[in-house]
Amino acid sequence: MGYSVIDYQIVQDHIAVVTLSRPESLNALNRQMFIELGLVFSEIERDNRIKAVILTGSGSKAFSAGADVSELQRLSAMEARNFALAAYRTQDQICSLPVPTIAALNGYALGGGCELAMCCDLRLASENARLGQPEINLGIIPGGGGTQRLARLVGVSRAKELIFTGKIIPARVAYEWGLVNRVVPLEELMETAIKLAGEIATKSRPVLALAKSAIDRGSDMDLTHALHYEIECFAGCFATEDHHEGIKAFLEKRVPRYTDR
Ligand SMILES: C=CC(=O)SCCNC(=O)CCNC(=O)[C@H](O)C(C)(C)COP(=O)(O)OP(=O)(O)OC[C@H]1O[C@@H](n2cnc3c(N)ncnc32)[C@H](O)[C@@H]1OP(=O)(O)O
């Protein structure tokens, strides 16, 4: 399928790389970007070969500088609601993808860009990356999950500090706050992301999906329900062919050969 504001590639057979591609506006997220992200993530969901996804931005300056401000300028309250709903639907597709996702933050990840990064399971940042929710400076608040996902990742206090001030933090601070998993030099970012995705891709696809579901769905439940849900996911592993292979390979002191069934 042809895309105009994103690029899509499969590398090393199992790794999908989706690149936000509007470099002239620092990969600002417009309606077309959300439509194409929805389409590409549907394509990825249908492709059983894919075991990890990397989401990054084109150029060396930005992952994404957020929602396209020139589009926001024209919105009525009802249109703003529809814009946020469209973003929500695409983000929900990304969050519920049954394979791990990695955001490779190659520069600014602001506003909707930071929100999109927080929909991924893991975040790697280049040393020049800068993150924040500066919507307050435009007289608005985050509408793509920023008030919720940021608070869950860094705590309510730090989320309020970022959202109330619009302050932008460097990658190192984002790492200290737990907002990104790792910080690497820009020229090593994609290599690191592909290496991490490759490591994940050596595991069983259905078992990765169960692990992701146990963590994500469990984190929306109280502890007792979450622990029971974990038990169901754990039991689900025993319905896969791969768990037989994993245990057999360990006992035979060899590397497992998973078939993703
Ligand atoms: C509701 C949710 C949201 O996400 S609201 C948007 C939240 N994001 C922001 O408020 C960030 C806006 N951008 C900036 O503050 C700056 O661009 C910067 C700090 C990220 C980078 O500054 P710098 O001076 O290095 O670059 P420019 O400002 O000159 O940007 C280059 C070029 O990109 C256009 N652009 C940047 N961000 C956006 C955006 N969010 N939407 C639309 N366009 C954007 C900027 O206008 C420049 O275009 P040009 O035609 O060259 O003027």
The ligand as an SDF file (V2000), in Angstrom:
LIG
                    3D

 52 54  0  0  0  0  0  0  0  0999 V2000
   -2.8620   19.0730   20.9470 C   0  0  0  0  0  0  0  0  0  0  0  0
   -1.7370   18.4770   20.8740 C   0  0  0  0  0  0  0  0  0  0  0  0
   -0.4780   19.0290   20.3630 C   0  0  0  0  0  0  0  0  0  0  0  0
    0.3900   18.2760   20.0640 O   0  0  0  0  0  0  0  0  0  0  0  0
   -0.3310   20.7170   20.1810 S   0  0  0  0  0  0  0  0  0  0  0  0
    1.3320   20.9120   19.5440 C   0  0  0  0  0  0  0  0  0  0  0  0
    2.3460   20.7180   20.6070 C   0  0  0  0  0  0  0  0  0  0  0  0
    3.6640   21.0130   20.0780 N   0  0  0  0  0  0  0  0  0  0  0  0
    4.2330   22.2110   20.1310 C   0  0  0  0  0  0  0  0  0  0  0  0
    3.6770   23.1650   20.6340 O   0  0  0  0  0  0  0  0  0  0  0  0
    5.6020   22.3190   19.5050 C   0  0  0  0  0  0  0  0  0  0  0  0
    5.6040   23.3120   18.3800 C   0  0  0  0  0  0  0  0  0  0  0  0
    6.9380   23.4800   17.8010 N   0  0  0  0  0  0  0  0  0  0  0  0
    7.9210   24.1660   18.4110 C   0  0  0  0  0  0  0  0  0  0  0  0
    7.7770   24.6520   19.4970 O   0  0  0  0  0  0  0  0  0  0  0  0
    9.2040   24.2900   17.6630 C   0  0  0  0  0  0  0  0  0  0  0  0
    8.9650   24.0000   16.3120 O   0  0  0  0  0  0  0  0  0  0  0  0
   10.3130   23.3650   18.1790 C   0  0  0  0  0  0  0  0  0  0  0  0
   10.7530   23.8090   19.5860 C   0  0  0  0  0  0  0  0  0  0  0  0
    9.8760   21.9100   18.2120 C   0  0  0  0  0  0  0  0  0  0  0  0
   11.5330   23.4450   17.2160 C   0  0  0  0  0  0  0  0  0  0  0  0
   11.8970   24.8080   17.0600 O   0  0  0  0  0  0  0  0  0  0  0  0
   12.8940   25.2320   15.8710 P   0  0  0  0  0  0  0  0  0  0  0  0
   13.0730   26.6980   15.9720 O   0  0  0  0  0  0  0  0  0  0  0  0
   14.0940   24.3890   15.8860 O   0  0  0  0  0  0  0  0  0  0  0  0
   12.1160   24.8440   14.5270 O   0  0  0  0  0  0  0  0  0  0  0  0
   10.8850   25.6310   13.8810 P   0  0  0  0  0  0  0  0  0  0  0  0
    9.9630   26.1280   14.9180 O   0  0  0  0  0  0  0  0  0  0  0  0
   11.4040   26.6060   12.9040 O   0  0  0  0  0  0  0  0  0  0  0  0
   10.1360   24.4400   13.1100 O   0  0  0  0  0  0  0  0  0  0  0  0
   10.4880   24.0060   11.7930 C   0  0  0  0  0  0  0  0  0  0  0  0
    9.2210   23.9900   10.9680 C   0  0  0  0  0  0  0  0  0  0  0  0
    8.3170   23.0270   11.5550 O   0  0  0  0  0  0  0  0  0  0  0  0
    7.0610   23.6580   11.8200 C   0  0  0  0  0  0  0  0  0  0  0  0
    6.4650   23.0400   13.0030 N   0  0  0  0  0  0  0  0  0  0  0  0
    7.0720   22.7140   14.1610 C   0  0  0  0  0  0  0  0  0  0  0  0
    6.1980   22.1770   15.0030 N   0  0  0  0  0  0  0  0  0  0  0  0
    5.0100   22.1650   14.3910 C   0  0  0  0  0  0  0  0  0  0  0  0
    3.6990   21.7260   14.7620 C   0  0  0  0  0  0  0  0  0  0  0  0
    3.4460   21.1440   15.9500 N   0  0  0  0  0  0  0  0  0  0  0  0
    2.7110   21.8660   13.8720 N   0  0  0  0  0  0  0  0  0  0  0  0
    2.9330   22.4290   12.6500 C   0  0  0  0  0  0  0  0  0  0  0  0
    4.1510   22.8500   12.2350 N   0  0  0  0  0  0  0  0  0  0  0  0
    5.1590   22.7280   13.0990 C   0  0  0  0  0  0  0  0  0  0  0  0
    7.4260   25.1020   12.0550 C   0  0  0  0  0  0  0  0  0  0  0  0
    6.2910   25.9140   11.8780 O   0  0  0  0  0  0  0  0  0  0  0  0
    8.4750   25.3090   10.9920 C   0  0  0  0  0  0  0  0  0  0  0  0
    7.8430   25.4400    9.7390 O   0  0  0  0  0  0  0  0  0  0  0  0
    8.2200   26.6790    8.7570 P   0  0  0  0  0  0  0  0  0  0  0  0
    7.3310   26.4960    7.5630 O   0  0  0  0  0  0  0  0  0  0  0  0
    9.6760   26.4890    8.4650 O   0  0  0  0  0  0  0  0  0  0  0  0
    7.9530   27.9180    9.5320 O   0  0  0  0  0  0  0  0  0  0  0  0
  1  2  2  0
  2  3  1  0
  3  4  2  0
  3  5  1  0
  5  6  1  0
  6  7  1  0
  7  8  1  0
  8  9  1  0
  9 10  2  0
  9 11  1  0
 11 12  1  0
 12 13  1  0
 13 14  1  0
 14 15  2  0
 14 16  1  0
 16 17  1  0
 16 18  1  0
 18 19  1  0
 18 20  1  0
 18 21  1  0
 21 22  1  0
 22 23  1  0
 23 24  2  0
 23 25  1  0
 23 26  1  0
 26 27  1  0
 27 28  2  0
 27 29  1  0
 27 30  1  0
 30 31  1  0
 31 32  1  0
 32 33  1  0
 32 47  1  0
 33 34  1  0
 34 35  1  0
 34 45  1  0
 35 36  1  0
 35 44  1  0
 36 37  2  0
 37 38  1  0
 38 39  1  0
 38 44  2  0
 39 40  1  0
 39 41  2  0
 41 42  1  0
 42 43  2  0
 43 44  1  0
 45 46  1  0
 45 47  1  0
 47 48  1  0
 48 49  1  0
 49 50  2  0
 49 51  1  0
 49 52  1  0
M  END
$$$$
